[in-house]
Amino acid sequence: MGVPVITKNSVEEKLAKLKINKSPGPDQLHPRVLFETREVVSYPLSLIFKKSLTLGILSTDWKMADVTAIYKRAKIS
């Protein structure tokens, strides 16, 4: 598996596809903020992601997640 190519344009495209009506994540940053500022923040974000991949280190904040189990009803046959 090759190293993914991360460019300013690829980050900007991902940010342009954000659903701006969703609630903020654990970082309390609303998706609309990233969507509206995508042209400005895409370059710094691409540098951060490239550096992380180059060094092979993930920020501890990136490792945190809120995981919630969603149970389905059992099928009765």
N, C-alpha and C positions, 0 to 999 in steps of 0.2 A: 504494500500500500504506500503510495507516494505522499509527500507532504502537500497539504492543501495550499493553493495559492490564494493569499489574502491581499486584495487590493482595496484602495479607497472606493473604487466603483462597486466592487462586490459587497462591501459593507453598506454603502449607501443604498444599493438595491434591496438588501435585506431590511434595512430600516424603513424603506419606502413601503414594504409589505406588512408592516406592523398594523395590528388591529387597534385603532386608536380609541375604540369604545370600551376596551377591557380595563380592568382595575390595575393599579400598580402592583408590582411583584414584591418580594421580600425586601428589596432595596428602597421601596417607597418612591420609585421614580415612575411617573406616569408615562405610558407609551406615547401619548401625544407630544410630550416634551422631546423624546428622541425622534419622533416623526418630523416635527417642525424644525428641529435643529440638525437634521441628518446631513445637510451639505457642509456644516461646520464641524460636526463631531466625527464624521466618517474617517477622516485622515488620522486624527489622534488614536481612534479606536483601532484602526488597521495596524498602526505601529505597535500598540499594546499587544494585540493578538499575535503579530509576527514575533515579537520579542518573547512572548510566552512559549510559542511553539519552538523557537530556536533554542531557548534554554531548557525546555522540557519541564517547566515549573508552572503550576497553576496556583493562583491566588487562593487563600483559604476562603475568601468571600465567594469565589466561584464554585467552591465545593459544597457550600451550604445549600440545602434545598428543603422545602416544605413538601413532604410526601404524604398524601392522604389516600387511603385505600377506598375504592368505590366498589361496594359489594353489589352483585347482581342477584336478582331473585333466582332461586333454583327452579329449573324446568320440571314440571310434574307431568309424567307421561301416563 
